[in-house]
Amino acid sequence: MFQLIQCAANTYYLKCFSNIGMYDLGDGTCVLIDSGDHKKSVSDLNKAIESRGLRVRAVYNTHCHIDHITGNRFFRDTYGCEIYAPHIETFYIEENLLEPNYYYLGVPTNRKRNFFFRAVGTKCKELTPDVLPAGFSLLPLPGHCYNMVGIQTPDNVWFLGDAVVDKTTFDSYHLPLFYDINKSMDTLRMLETLEGACFVPSHTPATDNIAPLCRHNRKALLDNKAFILARSDNRTFEDIFAAVTHDFGIDLDMDKYAKLTFTVRIYLQALIEDGVLTASLEDGKLVYHRI
Ligand SMILES: [Zn+2]
């Protein structure tokens, strides 16, 4: 069973694959930050909530990814609570076809059992500072997803979504998902100086010092940029992708292919923004050249 861990007076998180925040408002209700990746984590969190005699007043999603929203429908149906998310994220949470469509550049393969359809689309409202209980605040964390936000509880605990990832994620996946590499670098730089009593990233345990992990992530992004740039001169996208995944030793399947082609394109775009790479169409093929 996943455990609910207290990280400050009224702030808790369920330690699981995608950590879920819980803040006890002290009036018999609580609010959640994200809603988990799997039925098991949703069920374990709900047992912990019930054992405390609490009701869920609202769920605040940091962003739209499937592993952060899977329990939305359950908590809404069980408690009649509202679901909130940052503006652009609301569209992706309400319509579960959109997220796989942008990875697969169209209708996904194995449509009936595709991972991305595990969460049922759920109506949600826009997450803005005025809908939060007193003492909470939002912090834009661009880079990992369109509109991701961090959420600060009145105990000065920061829930950071996927702005910072575990070292082992880079070691094992090599290319974790980002939507904008250079914005992520800026966000990581900002987080290094963020003050707080405790920081809760989604896929690694809470810590009172987030700066070392931010520095690690920035270096890992820079290393990945250099790795991809070294394989990008006078090559088509498909050739670059094949070289990068081969040299990282990544075993591809259709789902990995979809997510990693998305991610490699994001790195290539960042390198173009950096002024070290350019792209052109040649005989119907997208070809990259170092500058
Ligand atoms: Zn994410």
Boltz pocket constraint, residues with backbone or C-beta under 6 A from the ligand:
constraints:
  - pocket:
      binder: B
      contacts: [[A, 63], [A, 65], [A, 144], [A, 145], [A, 162]]
      max_distance: 6.0
